[in-house]
Amino acid sequence: KPKALSFSWEFMFTRSMFQTEDIEKQHELLNRVSELIDNGTLISTVTNNLGKISVETLKTAHSQQESGRAIGKNVLDGFN
């Protein structure tokens, strides 16, 4: 079965950064997510955090995905 690749980017603190009218919703959402994590309902699919994005970490991530044996998610950070 062929593997699929996706690139996802999300900024979850938009409400607090821009002081939106519904900023209280951010508090509610974070509390709910923490409850789901604490009780084991929500679990991460991250299996490998390769650290800050660089040529080397991109090559490593690509190699792992290309091998056809990757399970879960590879994560690169430092996109700022």
C-alpha atoms as one frame of an Amber mdcrd trajectory, in Angstrom:
protein
   0.000   0.000   0.000   1.488   3.398  -0.958   2.173   5.877   1.806   0.753
   9.385   1.801   2.554  12.531   2.848   0.948  15.634   4.284   2.330  18.931
   5.478   0.265  20.441   8.280   0.658  23.860   9.844  -1.538  25.227  12.578
  -1.295  28.134  14.962  -3.503  27.330  17.921  -3.099  30.591  19.819  -4.653
  32.944  17.262  -7.385  33.965  19.716  -4.936  35.019  22.418  -2.523  36.648
  19.995  -5.235  38.801  18.442  -7.411  39.138  21.580 -10.552  37.978  19.781
 -13.991  38.441  21.329 -14.328  34.699  21.909 -10.998  34.338  23.745 -12.739
  32.421  26.566 -13.332  29.637  24.029  -9.541  29.094  23.916  -9.583  28.326
  27.651 -12.490  25.905  27.217 -10.859  24.117  24.280  -7.509  23.706  26.022
  -9.199  22.383  29.172 -11.194  19.872  27.124  -8.137  18.687  25.210  -6.163
  18.279  28.450  -9.016  16.177  29.903  -9.024  13.933  26.823  -5.251  13.490
  26.994  -5.294  12.825  30.744  -7.986  10.138  30.475  -6.318   8.445  27.488
  -9.076   9.206  24.974  -6.789  11.393  22.879  -3.348  10.039  22.063  -0.614
  11.380  19.845   0.397   9.590  16.665   3.858  11.176  16.846   6.453   8.421
  16.927   9.563  10.388  16.036  10.464  14.014  16.737  13.484  14.752  14.579
  14.040  18.195  16.113  14.618  21.483  14.372  14.104  21.539  10.622  17.328
  21.401   8.639  18.632  19.758   5.499  19.755  16.782   7.579  16.461  16.286
   9.430  14.487  16.657   6.188  16.663  13.990   4.570  16.156  11.707   7.572
  12.376  12.186   7.546  12.218  11.627   3.792  14.357   8.500   4.020  12.161
   7.037   6.761   8.967   7.726   4.820  10.452   6.438   1.579  11.481   3.165
   3.251   7.826   2.115   3.451   8.300   1.006   7.057   7.439   4.252   8.838
   4.661   4.009  11.398   3.065   7.078  12.973   4.204  10.639  12.436   7.619
  12.191  11.969   7.762  15.716  13.348  10.099  18.585  12.507   9.946  21.807
  14.505  11.486  25.256  14.412   9.286  26.734  11.665   9.526  30.362  12.757
